[in-house]
Amino acid sequence: METSRIGLWRLVSLYPKRALALFGIAAVVLALVLGLTIGLLADHGGLHKVSDPSIPRANLGYAVYRGTLVGDHVAQYLGIRYARAPVDDLRFRRPADPGIQQRGRELKADAFGPICLGISQPYPNAEQDEDCLYVNVWAPANATVESKLPVWLFIQGGGYTVNSNANWNGTEVVQRSGHKILLVNSNYRVGLWGFLAGERVRADGDLNVGLLDQRFVMRWVRRHIAQFGGDPDHVVIHGASAGAGSVALHLLGNATDAESGKRLFVGAVGESVFFPSQPFVSELEWQFDLTLHRAGCDDDDDAMACLRAKSTEVLQAANAPAGFPGGPATPLPLFFWTPCVDGDILRDLPYLLSKGAFHQRARDYGEYDRRIEGTVFAADTSTRNDTTTFLQSNYPLLSESNTSSILERYPQMGGLPGHSAWFPSTAMAYGEATFTCPGAHILNSYARHWNSSRAWGYRYDVHDAENIAAGLGVPHIFESWAIFGPDSPSGPGGGPQSYYTYNAEVVPIMMDYWISFVRTLDPSRLRYPDAPRWQSWGHAEKRLLVQTGNVSTETVSDDQEERCAFWKTLAPVMRQ
């Protein structure tokens, strides 16, 4: 049984000379380029150097932040506040400007801020808090406001329930680029805090505030990145997992700054695009009522005021999953809080892409798909009925007829080490339904409606002995350690050990494809020496195959195309 990850990286350009973009799902990269120039906003004083000129400083107008020098001439700024603390009356509302921070004093930017509270996490928590809207920047130490370097803005994943890729370090990326790019990452609200939905939220608050946090970071970059040496007219967004799903949703929405009318990004990369059930607001009133009950607000005439008056401890206790109406009581759904169709940032179900409903000013788009994306998510099912129950717990509107049709296409497969008999089938079905086929659909839709020559795809088939022994194949976002450098997530020596030994040759190849895209909006222009040109998706559905010792071109199989066509028919029922 094939356990590699497949990526489709598609890009479409209305203005091929200017735009190009990336977007991937698990093993695929998506690109959307909105080629358009955006004028620099008024600068607040640039790189503010006082006292010791060797210490990097940035004057953002609302605060002066003092960074540190790390690695090989990299300026690192950690824990910069990008929005006001979303507490009290700002709870469940769109982010607000941070306001003046300690006027007349420099603020240290030498430690990550707390990440946002995740589902089912204890509180108080030393690493997580409700006050969590912080951004981090890595820049060449010698960059100035005149440098205008390309900006790589990373949106972390976590299934919209946790911040799971928080605080990845950008030092390796900046160094690998020859000190010619900046990397930015940030937190956004998740779980109950980021995706509580219902008409009462709409009336006295905002829906999808987690996505609005992401959009607000883009606006922050638009306004302030020049102070670190970045070019606000050349920002490429990149997401992994739920971050990649978010990239797709931003491509569907309005990709401009409401105040300036300027574009927020010129390129987009999706890595392991994630499309869970994303219901309509009216379908989530039960979830809002459950939250009221858990928080002790059942009988309050002003539900939102009651929720805002509750302590963080009380609401975090309510930030827990439950079975979906119509679905089985167990197992609980993997992802309880997700974006909803709000008519604004998400105007309709994501599969509306088949109608060509991308944002009208988008230039390029790319996407991916993966073979067995679901190994780190699937229940360890023993029987056919177990598999049906797992699928219905996550997509509760699936009928018995639907699940029978699913299992016709995913019968019992060969075993994987350490897992029960039906686990491989469950993992493959869930992976293709939630990651691979939505990505392939987006890719094909964009190619059909825009320009198939501006899209790229890939299949990441790099084997790690520990993953294989654990029965995971090539698991979800395993390529991230190669894209950012193996030390980036966990510090020196903290990445998968194979990336330091027998898979080490893959790292510079992957890093250079991504850096090339960020710098030039073309993944091949600055590719690693001897690495092949990344051929476009086209109408033949070509993609890059990445293996240790073999990077080449292949096409998508007929079998996978058939399965994805089947999932497309179920997308409305699955609220995708």
C-alpha positions in Angstrom: 0.0 0.0 0.0 1.3 3.4 -0.9 1.9 5.6 2.1 3.6 8.6 0.5 2.2 12.1 0.6 1.0 13.7 -2.6 1.2 17.4 -3.3 -0.4 19.4 -6.0 1.1 22.9 -6.4 -1.0 24.9 -8.7 -0.6 28.4 -9.8 -2.7 30.5 -12.1 -1.7 33.9 -13.2 -3.8 36.7 -14.8 -0.5 38.6 -15.1 2.1 35.9 -15.7 5.1 38.2 -15.6 4.1 39.6 -12.2 2.4 37.0 -10.3 2.9 33.4 -9.2 1.9 31.6 -6.1 2.0 28.4 -4.1 -0.5 26.4 -2.2 -0.1 22.9 -1.0 -1.9 20.3 1.0 0.2 18.0 3.1 2.5 17.1 0.3 1.4 19.8 -2.1 2.0 23.4 -2.6 -0.5 26.0 -3.6 0.3 29.3 -5.0 -1.8 32.2 -5.5 -0.2 35.4 -6.7 -2.0 38.6 -6.6 0.5 40.5 -8.7 -0.2 44.1 -7.8 1.9 46.9 -6.3 1.1 48.2 -2.9 2.4 51.6 -1.9 4.5 51.8 1.3 2.5 53.1 4.2 4.0 56.1 6.1 7.0 54.9 7.9 7.2 55.4 11.7 10.9 56.1 11.9 12.3 52.9 10.4 14.9 50.9 12.2 15.3 52.9 15.4 18.8 52.6 16.5 19.8 54.4 19.7 22.4 53.6 22.3 24.3 50.5 21.1 23.9 50.5 17.2 24.6 46.7 17.1 21.3 46.0 18.8 18.4 45.8 16.3 15.4 48.1 17.1 12.2 48.8 15.2 10.0 51.8 15.8 6.4 50.8 15.1 4.8 54.1 16.1 2.8 52.4 19.0 6.0 51.0 20.5 9.8 50.7 20.0 10.9 47.0 20.1 14.4 45.9 20.8 15.4 42.6 19.2 18.5 40.4 19.5 21.1 39.1 17.1 21.1 35.4 16.6 22.8 32.9 14.2 24.7 34.4 11.3 23.7 38.0 11.3 20.0 37.6 11.9 17.9 40.1 13.8 15.2 38.3 15.8 12.2 40.0 17.3 9.9 37.8 19.5 6.6 38.5 21.2 5.6 41.8 19.4 2.0 42.7 20.2 0.1 43.1 17.0 -3.4 43.7 18.5 -4.9 44.6 21.7 -5.5 41.9 24.2 -8.8 40.2 23.1 -10.3 40.1 26.6 -13.3 41.5 28.4 -15.5 43.5 25.9 -13.1 42.6 23.1 -13.7 38.9 23.6 -15.4 37.3 20.5 -14.7 40.5 18.5 -12.4 41.2 15.6 -8.9 42.3 16.6 -8.2 45.9 17.5 -5.1 48.1 17.1 -2.7 47.6 20.0 -2.6 51.2 21.1 0.5 53.0 22.5 2.6 50.6 24.5 4.5 52.1 27.5 5.2 55.5 25.8 8.9 56.5 25.9 10.2 53.1 26.8 11.8 50.4 24.6 10.2 47.0 24.9 12.3 43.9 24.8 11.4 41.5 22.0 13.5 38.6 23.2 10.9 36.0 24.3 7.9 34.4 22.6 4.5 35.6 23.8 2.0 33.0 25.1 0.2 31.1 22.4 -3.6 31.0 22.2 -5.6 28.7 24.4 -6.2 25.4 22.8 -9.2 23.0 23.1 -9.3 20.9 26.3 -6.1 22.6 27.7 -5.8 23.4 31.4 -5.8 27.0 32.6 -3.9 28.7 34.2 -1.2 27.5 31.7 2.3 28.9 31.6 2.5 28.7 27.8 -1.1 29.6 26.8 -3.3 32.6 27.6 -6.4 34.5 26.3 -4.0 37.4 25.7 -2.1 35.8 22.9 -2.0 38.0 19.8 1.7 38.3 19.2 3.9 38.3 16.1 7.6 37.3 15.6 10.0 38.6 12.9 13.4 37.4 11.6 15.3 39.7 9.3 18.9 40.2 8.1 20.7 42.2 10.7 21.8 44.8 8.2 18.4 45.4 6.7 17.0 48.9 6.6 13.8 50.6 5.5 15.4 50.9 2.0 16.1 47.2 1.7 12.6 46.2 0.7 13.2 42.5 1.0 10.5 39.9 0.2 8.5 38.7 3.2 7.5 35.1 4.0 4.4 35.2 6.3 3.7 31.8 7.8 0.3 30.8 9.2 0.5 27.9 11.6 -1.8 24.9 11.8 -3.5 23.0 14.5 -6.9 22.1 13.1 -8.4 25.5 14.3 -8.4 24.0 17.8 -4.8 24.6 18.9 -1.7 26.7 17.8 0.3 23.6 16.9 3.2 25.1 14.8 3.7 28.1 17.1 7.1 29.7 17.5 9.0 28.0 14.7 12.3 29.8 14.3 13.0 31.7 11.1 16.8 31.9 11.5 17.6 29.0 9.2 15.4 30.4 6.4 16.9 33.9 6.5 20.4 32.4 6.5 19.6 30.0 3.7 18.2 32.8 1.5 21.5 34.7 1.7 19.9 37.2 4.0 17.6 38.3 1.3 14.1 37.6 2.8 12.3 38.1 6.1 10.2 35.5 7.9 7.1 36.4 10.0 4.9 34.1 12.1 2.2 34.8 14.7 -0.6 33.3 16.8 -4.3 33.5 16.2 -7.3 32.6 18.3 -8.5 29.0 18.0 -11.2 26.7 19.5 -14.1 28.4 21.3 -12.0 31.7 21.5 -11.6 31.9 17.7 -14.6 30.1 16.2 -17.6 30.4 18.5 -20.5 30.9 16.1 -24.2 31.7 16.1 -26.5 34.6 15.2 -26.1 36.1 18.7 -22.3 36.2 18.0 -22.9 37.9 14.7 -25.3 40.4 16.3 -22.9 41.4 19.2 -19.5 40.3 18.0 -17.8 38.8 15.0 -17.7 35.4 13.4 -14.5 33.6 12.5 -12.3 35.9 14.6 -9.4 33.4 14.3 -9.4 34.1 10.5 -9.8 37.8 11.2 -6.7 37.6 13.5 -4.8 36.2 10.5 -6.0 38.9 8.2 -5.1 41.5 10.9 -1.5 40.2 10.9 -1.4 40.7 7.2 -2.5 44.2 7.7 0.1 44.6 10.5 2.8 43.5 8.0 1.4 45.9 5.4 1.8 48.7 7.8 5.0 47.9 9.7 7.2 45.4 7.9 9.3 48.1 6.2 10.6 49.0 9.7 12.3 45.6 9.7 13.6 45.9 6.1 10.7 44.2 4.4 8.8 45.1 1.3 5.0 45.5 2.0 4.4 45.1 -1.7 6.0 41.7 -1.8 4.4 39.5 0.9 3.9 35.7 0.3 1.6 33.9 2.7 2.3 30.2 3.5 0.2 28.0 5.7 0.6 24.4 7.0 -2.5 22.2 7.7 -5.2 24.5 9.1 -2.9 27.3 8.1 -3.0 26.1 4.6 -6.8 25.7 4.8 -6.8 29.3 6.0 -4.7 30.4 3.0 -7.4 28.9 0.7 -10.1 30.8 2.6 -8.2 34.0 2.3 -7.9 33.4 -1.4 -11.7 33.2 -1.6 -12.2 36.3 0.5 -11.2 39.9 0.0 -7.3 40.0 -0.1 -7.1 43.8 0.3 -6.5 46.1 3.3 -9.9 47.8 3.9 -8.3 51.1 4.9 -5.7 51.5 2.1 -7.3 49.4 -0.6 -3.8 47.8 -1.1 -3.2 44.1 -1.5 -2.2 42.2 1.6 -0.2 39.6 -0.2 1.1 38.8 -3.7 1.7 35.1 -3.4 0.2 32.2 -1.4 1.6 28.7 -0.4 -0.6 26.0 1.0 1.1 22.9 2.6 -1.3 20.1 3.6 -4.5 22.1 3.0 -7.1 21.2 5.5 -10.9 21.2 4.8 -12.9 19.8 7.7 -16.7 20.4 7.9 -17.3 24.2 7.7 -21.0 24.6 8.4 -23.4 27.5 7.9 -24.0 29.7 11.0 -27.6 28.5 11.4 -26.2 24.9 11.8 -24.1 25.9 14.8 -26.8 27.4 17.2 -26.6 24.1 19.2 -22.9 24.6 19.7 -23.5 28.1 21.0 -26.3 26.9 23.3 -24.0 24.2 24.6 -21.3 26.8 25.4 -23.9 28.9 27.3 -24.8 25.8 29.3 -21.3 24.9 30.1 -20.5 28.5 31.1 -23.6 28.9 33.3 -25.2 31.5 31.0 -28.3 29.5 30.0 -30.8 31.8 31.6 -29.1 35.2 31.0 -31.1 37.6 28.8 -27.8 38.9 27.3 -25.9 35.8 26.3 -22.8 37.6 24.9 -22.5 39.9 27.9 -22.7 36.9 30.2 -19.9 35.1 28.2 -17.7 38.2 28.3 -18.2 38.6 32.0 -17.0 35.0 32.7 -13.4 34.4 33.8 -10.9 32.8 31.4 -11.0 29.7 33.6 -14.7 29.2 33.2 -14.7 29.7 29.5 -11.6 27.5 29.0 -13.4 24.7 30.8 -16.2 25.1 28.2 -13.6 24.9 25.4 -14.1 21.2 24.9 -15.5 18.9 22.2 -18.9 17.1 22.0 -20.5 14.8 19.5 -22.2 16.5 16.5 -26.0 16.3 16.3 -26.9 13.3 14.2 -23.5 11.8 14.6 -22.4 9.0 17.0 -21.6 9.8 20.6 -18.2 8.3 20.3 -15.6 8.8 19.1 -15.7 12.5 19.6 -15.0 14.5 16.4 -11.4 15.4 15.8 -12.1 19.1 15.1 -15.1 20.5 17.0 -14.5 24.3 16.4 -13.9 25.2 12.7 -14.6 28.2 10.5 -18.2 28.7 9.4 -19.8 30.1 6.3 -20.4 33.7 7.4 -21.0 35.4 4.1 -17.9 37.5 4.5 -14.5 36.0 4.9 -16.1 32.6 3.9 -18.9 33.4 1.5 -19.9 29.8 0.7 -18.7 26.3 1.1 -15.1 25.9 -0.1 -16.1 23.6 -2.9 -17.7 26.6 -4.5 -14.3 26.9 -6.2 -15.7 24.7 -8.9 -17.7 27.9 -9.9 -14.6 29.9 -10.3 -15.4 32.0 -7.2 -11.9 33.0 -6.4 -11.4 36.6 -5.3 -11.7 38.5 -8.6 -8.3 40.2 -8.2 -6.3 37.1 -7.4 -3.6 36.3 -9.9 -2.1 32.9 -9.1 -3.1 29.9 -7.2 -1.5 26.6 -6.2 -2.5 23.5 -4.4 -1.7 20.0 -3.4 -2.9 16.5 -2.5 -1.5 13.7 -0.5 -2.0 9.9 -0.6 -2.3 8.8 3.1 -2.6 12.1 4.9 -4.8 10.7 7.6 -2.4 8.4 9.5 -1.9 10.8 12.3 -5.7 11.5 12.6 -7.6 8.3 12.0 -9.0 6.1 14.7 -7.3 2.7 15.0 -10.3 0.9 13.6 -10.7 -2.9 13.7 -13.9 -3.4 11.7 -15.8 -2.0 8.8 -18.4 -0.6 11.2 -15.7 1.1 13.2 -14.6 2.9 10.1 -18.1 4.0 9.3 -18.6 5.3 12.9 -15.3 7.3 12.7 -16.3 9.0 9.4 -19.8 9.8 10.7 -18.4 11.3 13.9 -16.5 13.8 11.9 -18.9 14.3 9.0 -22.3 13.6 10.7 -24.5 14.2 7.7 -23.0 11.2 5.9 -25.8 8.6 5.4 -25.4 4.9 5.5 -25.6 4.9 1.7 -22.8 7.4 1.6 -20.5 5.4 3.9 -21.3 2.2 2.0 -20.1 3.9 -1.2 -17.0 5.2 0.6 -16.0 1.7 1.8 -16.5 0.3 -1.7 -13.6 2.6 -2.7 -11.6 2.0 0.5 -11.9 -1.7 1.2 -9.8 -3.4 3.8 -6.1 -2.9 2.8 -2.8 -4.4 3.8 -1.8 -3.8 7.4 0.4 -1.2 8.8 2.7 -1.9 11.8 1.2 -1.4 15.2 -2.4 -0.8 13.9 -5.6 -2.7 13.6 -7.0 -4.3 10.5 -9.1 -1.4 9.2 -6.8 1.5 10.2 -5.2 1.8 6.7 -8.6 2.1 5.0 -9.8 4.6 7.6 -6.6 6.7 7.3 -6.7 6.8 3.5 -10.4 7.6 3.3 -10.2 10.4 5.9 -7.0 11.7 4.4 -8.3 12.0 0.9 -11.7 13.4 2.0 -10.2 16.1 4.3 -6.9 17.0 2.7 -6.0 15.4 -0.6 -9.1 15.7 -2.7 -10.2 19.2 -1.6 -6.8 20.3 -2.6 -6.9 18.6 -6.0 -10.3 20.1 -6.6 -9.1 23.6 -5.9 -6.1 23.1 -8.1 -8.2 21.8 -11.0 -10.8 24.6 -10.6 -8.2 27.3 -10.6 -6.5 25.8 -13.6 -9.9 25.6 -15.4 -10.9 29.2 -14.6 -7.5 30.9 -14.8 -4.2 29.6 -16.0 -3.0 26.0 -15.6 0.5 26.9 -16.5 0.9 28.9 -13.3 0.3 26.0 -11.0 2.5 23.4 -9.5 2.0 20.2 -7.6 4.2 17.7 -5.7 4.2 14.3 -4.0 6.5 14.2 -0.9 7.7 10.6 -0.6 10.6 10.9 1.9 10.7 7.9 4.2 11.8 8.1 7.8 12.5 4.8 9.6 10.7 5.9 12.8 7.6 6.9 10.9 7.5 3.7 8.9 8.0 1.6 12.0 5.1 3.4 13.6 2.8 2.6 10.7 2.5 6.3 9.7 4.0 6.2 6.2 5.0 9.8 5.3 2.8 11.6 7.8 1.1 15.0 7.9 3.4 18.0 7.3 6.5 15.9 7.5 8.1 18.1 4.9 7.9 21.1 7.2 11.2 20.3 8.8 12.8 20.2 5.3 11.1 23.5 4.3 12.1 25.5 7.3 15.3 23.6 8.2 15.3 20.7 10.7 16.4 22.9 13.7 13.6 25.5 13.2 10.7 23.9 15.1 12.6 22.4 18.1 16.1 23.9 18.2 19.4 22.5 17.3 19.2 18.8 16.7 15.5 18.8 17.5 14.1 17.8 14.2 13.5 14.2 12.9 17.0 12.6 13.0 16.8 11.3 9.4 16.9 15.0 8.2 20.4 15.2 9.8 21.5 11.9 8.3 20.1 9.8 5.4 17.4 12.3 4.4 19.7 15.4 4.8 20.0 15.9 1.0 16.3 16.7 0.7 16.5 19.7 3.0 18.4 22.2 0.8 16.3 21.2 -2.2 13.0 21.9 -0.4 14.3 25.1 1.2 15.5 26.5 -2.1 12.2 25.8 -3.9 10.3 27.7 -1.2 12.8 30.5 -0.9 12.9 30.9 -4.7 9.1 31.3 -4.7 9.1 33.8 -1.9 11.8 35.9 -3.6 10.8 35.6 -7.3 7.3 34.1 -7.3 8.8 31.2 -9.3 9.9 28.0 -7.4 12.4 27.1 -10.1 14.3 30.3 -10.7 16.6 30.0 -7.7 16.3 26.2 -7.2 19.1 24.1 -5.7 21.9 23.3 -8.1 21.1 20.1 -10.1 17.5 20.0 -8.8 15.0 19.7 -11.7 12.8 22.5 -12.9 9.4 22.2 -11.2 7.1 21.7 -14.1 3.7 23.3 -14.0 0.5 21.3 -13.3 -1.0 22.1 -16.7 -3.8 20.0 -18.1 -1.8 16.8 -17.8 -1.7 17.1 -14.0 2.1 16.9 -13.7 3.7 17.2 -10.3 7.1 17.0 -8.7 8.0 13.7 -7.0 10.3 14.3 -4.0 12.2 11.3 -2.8 15.6 10.9 -1.2 17.9 10.4 -4.2 15.2 11.1 -6.7 13.5 14.4 -7.5 11.5 14.0 -10.8 8.2 14.6 -12.5 5.1 12.3 -12.5 1.4 12.6 -13.2 -1.6 11.9 -11.0 -3.0 8.4 -11.2 -6.4 7.6 -12.7 -7.4 5.8 -9.5 -6.9 8.9 -7.4 -8.7 11.1 -9.9 -11.7 8.8 -9.7 -11.8 8.8 -5.9 -11.5 12.6 -5.8 -14.4 12.9 -8.3 -16.4 10.7 -5.9 -15.6 12.9 -2.9 -16.6 16.0 -4.9 -20.2 14.6 -5.1 -20.2 14.3 -1.2 -18.8 17.7 -0.5 -22.1 19.5 0.0 -23.2 16.9 2.5 -19.8 17.1 4.3 -20.1 20.9 4.4 -16.8 21.4 2.6 
